Amino acid sequence: MSADTRLRPARSPSALAWLGLACVLTVAALTALGIWQLERRDWKLDLIGQIARRVGAPPIEAPGPAQWPQVAAGGYAYRRVRVAGHYLHDRETLVRAVTRFGGGFWVLTPLRTVAGFTVLVNRGFVPSGRRDPATRTLGLIDGTVVSGLLRETEPKGAFLHANDPAADRWYSRDVAAIAAARLLGPIAPYFIDADATPVPGGLPVGGLTVIELPNNHLVYALTWFALALMLAGAALRLGREEWRIRQCRSARGG
């Protein structure tokens, strides 16, 4: 038995009771967090599987107004779609982007569909030096059939950067805000990431959608469980130490 154990007075029963209660509650909370992360992992794996099936499925017609409530409710993200119409190039919007080609912009152009509704199309990437449409006139095609992936709107802005419509600075593809800034009226509540179909002049460059959903939930779960085990171990050690102190005091007659 260590000198510290022999000399240190035993904690009072009430103090031990409070410490024990705090320990039990904390261990329970950490364990619950670990279980929650395992449930999140199952959810994420299911979502990854759903997206993989959507991306690999044959394209469908881009949802029209009658389907917009279902689109807003979810379940359409990353579905392959196609739609015919003509671009409104005078109302394109440039959104900050970083791709494998470096920094630049996404070119979001409204498409007036043959079905009568409007949808934003992310035609692809252009470097900063080619942001002016006059530098890529060959790519300003009119009538076309767009194929790509249906994407959910990205409201408000990006991390650390809020969209500033008044200054025409955009950091996320916020469909409603862009539609209001460009006076587009009723518009589909989603946008389409155009595929890699070549564009005259080579710009914009489509087909750059990155489908990468981080799945670190198992690591997080193991971390919470490890913390729970460490705290439980520390509590057991404290309990043994208190028991030894009392045994020592009892052997010495008080």
N, C-alpha and C positions, 0 to 999 in steps of 0.2 A: 504494500500500500504506500502511495507517495506521501511525502511530507505535507503537500498541499491538501490532500484528502484528509489527513489526520488533524490538520490545524483549522481548516475551514469549517465554520459552523454549518449544520444542516439547514436547508431551506425550510420554511414553515410549510405545513400541509396546505394552507390556502394558496401560497405562492406556487407550490408544485401543481396544485389543481388547475390554476390559471395557465401555467406553462403547458401542462398536458392538454388542456382544452385548445389552446392556441395552436399547438403542434398538430393535434388531430384535425382541426379545421383546415389548417394550411395544407397538410398532406392530402386531405380529401379534395381540396380545391385544385392542387397540382395534378392529382390523378384524374380529376374531371376534365381538366384542360388537355391532358394527354389523350383521353378517350375522345374528346371533341375533335382533336386533330386527326385521329384515325378515321372518324366519321367524315371529316372534311376530305381526307385522302380518298376515301371511297367515292365521294361526290365528284372530286376532281377527275378521277380515273374514268368515271362514267361520262363526264362532260367531254373529256378528251376523245373517248370512243365515239360519242355522238358527232363531234365535229369532224372526226376522220371519216365517218360514214357520209356526212353531208358533202364534204369536199370531194369524195369519190363517187358521189351519185350523179346521174345524168342531170343536165341543167333543166330548170323549170322556167316558165315565164315569170318575169319580175312581178311581184304582188301588186295588184291595183288597189284603188281606194276601198273596195269591199273587203279586202283582206288586211288592211292596215291595222285594225284593232288586234288581230291575231299576231301580226308582226310585232307590235308594241308589247304584247304579252310575253314574247320570247319564243325561242325554238326555231328561229329562222337564221340566226347568225351563221355565217360561213356557208350558207347554201349556195350552190352554183345556180346562177340565173342568167337569162338573156333578155334583151329588150331592144326593139327597133325604134328609131326616132331621129331627130336632128338636134345638134348642139346649139346652145345659145352662148357663143364664144364671148360676146360682149359682156357677159355676166360671170365670167370665171372668177374663181377665188383661189388665191395661193396660200397654202398652209405650210408652215415650217416643217421640215422633215430631215431626218438623218437616215441614210440608207448605206448599202455597201458601196455606193458611188460617192459617198461623202455627204456634206451638207447641201441643202437646197430647199425645194418646195414640192409639195403635192399640188397638182393642178386639178381642182374640183370645178367641173363644168356642168351646168344644168342641161339635162336632155329632155326635150319635149317629145314624149312618146307618141307613137301612132295611135295608142289607145286613149290619148287625150290628157294624161296626167304628166307631171314633171318629177324627175328624180335626179339627184345629184350623182355624178359619176366621177370618181377619183381616177382620172385618165392615166395617172402615173407621175413619175418624178422628173423634175428638170433641175439642173444645177443653178446656182444663184445667178450666174452670168447669162442665163437664158430665160429669166423670169418674164421678160417683156415678150408678149405674143408676137411682136414684129420680128423677133429673132428666130421664130419657128413657125413661119407662115405655112409651110408645107403640111404641118400637123393640124392645121385648123380645118379639118374635114367637116362636111355638113351632114348629109344623111348617112346613117350607119346602123349596124347591128352591134350592140355591146354585149360581150360575154364577160362574166367575172363572178366575184363572190359578194353576196349580200352582207353588209356590215351594219352593226348598230351604231346609232349616232353617239358622238363623244361630247357631251354637253360641258359647257363652262370653260374648259381650257385644259392645259396640260399641267403636270407637276411643276410648281413654282412659276407658271406662266398662265395668266388669265387672258382669254381672247379680248381684243380691244376693237370692236367693230368700227367705232368712230375713227380710229386711226388706221383701219384696214390691216390690223396685225392679227394673224390667226395662228394658233398653236395646236388646235384640235379641230376635228371635223364635226363641228356642232351644226347639224342640219338645220334646226329651227333658227338659230342665230344667223347663219349664212343666208337662209331664205329671206329673213326679215331685212337683212342688210342689202340684199340684191333685189328686193321687191318681187319675189318670185310667186307670192301667193300660195295657195294650197300645194303642198309638196309631199312626196313619200317620206315617211318617218325613218328612213334608212338611206344609206348611200351604197354605191356599187364600186368595189375595187376592180377596175378593168384588168383583164388577163394580159398575157404577153403578146397578143396579136400585134404584129409590126405596125407602126404608125409612119406615114410618109414623113421623111426627114429625120426619123429616129427619135423624135421627142413629141410628147412625154414618153417615158419608159414605163410600161405597165408590167403587171405580173410580179410585183415586189412584195405582195402580202406576206408577212411573217406570222406563221401560226405556231406560236410557242407559248404554252401555258405552263408556268412554273409549278412544280409539284414537290415541294419540300416538306409536306405535312408529316411524313414519317420521321424526318429528322427532328421536327418540332415536337412530335409526340414523345420520341425517345428522350429529348431534353427535359420535358416536363416530368416524365416518369423517373428519370435519373435524379432530378431535384427532389422529388417526393421520397425516393429511397434514401438519399443523403440526409434529408431532414429526419426521417424515421430512424435512421441509424444514429444520428446525433442525439435524438430523444432517448433512445435505448441506452446509449452511453451515459447520458446524464442520470437516467434512472438507476443504473448500476452504481454510479458514483455515490448517489444519495443513499442507496442501500448500504454501501460499504461504510459510509460515514456513520450511519446509525449503528451498524454492527460494531464499529470501533468504539463509539461512545458507550454502547451497552457493555462491551467487554471491559471498559475502564470504569464502569460504574456510574455512568452518567455523562 
